[in-house]
Amino acid sequence: MSEWKLPWEGGCLCGRIRFRITAPPLLTMACHCSGCQKLSASAYSLTIAVPSQGFAVTRGEPVAGGLHGPHRQ
């Protein structure tokens, strides 16, 4: 895709983390591995990679690696 309508804003479902993307993705992908199925609770997970200068957390503090908490397996 050559024309991206930026910026994009998003976040987690609980609303504690918000982010803003201002650069077009370097790549997009759908993964069907069992790890991504567990993380997404779906048959696949959608992922994008953006340059670090094009990504900013606008609210909250992200946890590197995800899945942190008492119910992590």
Number of C-alpha atoms within 10 A of each C-alpha: 5 4 6 11 8 11 12 13 14 13 15 9 8 7 10 11 16 18 16 17 19 18 17 20 15 9 9 10 11 12 13 13 11 14 12 17 14 12 12 12 11 11 13 18 18 11 12 11 12 15 12 10 9 13 18 13 15 13 13 12 10 12 9 7 6 9 11 10 7 6 6 7 6
